Amino acid sequence: MMEQLVVGIDGSPASFEAFEQALQLSRKSGSSLKCVYVVDSRKTEVPIVYTGSSFDTSLERIYLPLDPNLKDYYTRIAEDLRSFAKRCLDICLERSEKIGVAASSVIREGFPTAELCAEGRSGDILVVGQKGENAQYRRAIVGSTTEDLVRTAPLPILVVPMRRPQIKRVLAVYDGGRASENALRFYVNTLKDLSEDFILFDVEDSESPDGAIEEVTLLRNHGITARLIRRADEPNLTVVDLAAREEADLILTGAYGKHKFKSYLLGTNAAHLLRKSTVPVLIVY
């Protein structure tokens, strides 16, 4: 059973779409919602410079602000950002109250990835937008904070694009690996009443589908209507193409593939989905 969702808000349209998706999930599951705004400390700290040199025999490091008058300037920036954060969170709380979802909010200051990971530990799922406030400076199709989060978050993370569907059909990616099995068990234990239809896509080209068949049986034993599609039957079919063809509203995947060891790098399949999917992607470790 899901008790709380944590959603990251940064004031961008994408983050509010993520909030609405989290709100939908909270309402359907009866869970509470925590809205988190992180004031990026990189925007509020006064720049400093190191005045020593490679010939400094005293071995002392002296740091000075570029301009002492900058301190007041950055203080005003911090106050403005905190005020903006409060306005964003107030919107979320008012919206939650309007539809009857218990919600709380918190403002933290620091590095967004680290602070969201810390707050995420209090929930079952961390929900973020596919892009954030710096999308216009995009490093890739996925926002830099979101990409960092999916590599380091201590819990399942739901990445929401600008399209925010009502979730009626789930497409799960299965390759027989530990991460994909964890994703299915997380769904069974936490989200089994989320959708009306469940598709298991066996991406392995193996002649033996026993593992996938067992997973379908597990899902059905828990009251989840599930059907199996195998890549072996349609070798050129990709997850993104299948999601579009089947009109899936959510893609469920493990963070790492069967043949990849767990490291800092995200599995190739999950990384591809984050960049290409037009529907929310739930990644489980």
Secondary structure, 3 states (H helix, E strand, C coil): CCCEEEEEECCCHHHHHHHHHHHHHHHHHCCEEEEEEEEEHHHCCCCEEECCCCCCCCCCCCEEECCCCHHHHHHHHHHHHHHHHHHHHHHHHHHHHHHCCCEEEEEEEECHHHHHHHHHCCCCEEEEECCCCCHHHCCCCCCHHHHHHHHHCCCCEEEECCCCCCCCEEEEEECCCHHHHHHHHHHHHHHCCCCCEEEEEECCCCCCCHHHHHHHHHHHHCCCCEEEEECCCCCCCCHHHHHHHCCCCEEEEECCCCCCCCCCCCCHHHHHHHHHCCCCEEEEC
